[in-house]
Amino acid sequence: MEREDMGSILEALTTYRNLPTVVLAGGVGGARMARALARCLDPADLTVVVNVGDDDRIYGVHVSADLDTVVYTLAGMEGPSGWGVADDTFTVMEHLAGRGVDTRFRLGDRDLATCLQRTAALDAGATLTAATALICAALGVAPAVVPASDDAVRTKITTGSGERLDFQEYFVRRGHRPEVAALDYEGADRARPAPGVLEAIAAADLVVIAPSNPPLSIWPILAIPGLHAAVAAKDLVVAISPLFGGKALKGPADRVMATLGLPPGNAGILAAYAGLLSHIVVDTADAADTDLSRPGLAVVATNTRLADAAAAARFGSWICALADGP
């Protein structure tokens, strides 16, 4: 297994400005990876392809939770937990709760404004790609943030007790507590990649699979016809593990992978992305893992925590440097 101490390497890195790069992203980990790369790439060279399996209609508006998390983070306005809007108010939620409405899924007022803009655009006939571009323009986000598909793809969870839940019912309203016995991505088999997605992957010198939950955030992207094959055709595909000491810092990634039958720890990440990767980057807490050797796979251990924007930018520069070869 090839392993490197990146501490000294990061200090010596120069910034890449022209490296066509695609990131597959979902959730906070995906948003922070996109931000890390946005600090070291020309915006014209960065395309962030975002999971839409979490999308839902809530309070009468179209919620695209992962798209908004990525956009808010790139705009520098994300909330302290990595999602929502910093210093948002919840006046509308308070009024709804006062009228007996279930408000366990909380949208801040500024967040709701984003959803209202999206819903109005969709209801007027715009695609989700076009609606996302409008939101990016309004918030000053320069890199291309695109949904994996303009068609409806919805992640459905079958629990250990046999219930079938919408994603937000499982993840938010029930706090991702139920055991995930099976997943399906409703509509994925009929969906088409959003305009430009396949072209961006084909033109990319680097594809990064963000440290997102593989079954819940990345598999819904890869389930859309053509996307798995497009990624598999690339020579440089780097997955950043979302695990630390074999566990997720927060969220259910390790639990979901286990109940779906994937191997424990980072071996499960490799199994989740079998046939796709040239590199896997794991946290230093997993540097001693001896179960990751695969022919043609480079394994690198470093600090993969991306919450600190400056450290994340240096990390993004190092990821970009992989395109320059050994």
PyMOL commands that set and color helices and strands:
alter all, ss='L'
color gray80, all
select helices_A, chain A and resi 7-12+27-38+43-45+65-74+91-98+109-123+128-139+167-173+188-190+197-203+214-222+227-232+253-259+266-272+284-286+309-324
alter helices_A, ss='H'
color red, helices_A
select strands_A, chain A and resi 21-25+46-50+56-58+61-63+144-147+154-159+164-166+180-186+206-209+237-240+243-244+247-248+279-283+298-302
alter strands_A, ss='S'
color yellow, strands_A
deselect
rebuild
show_as cartoon
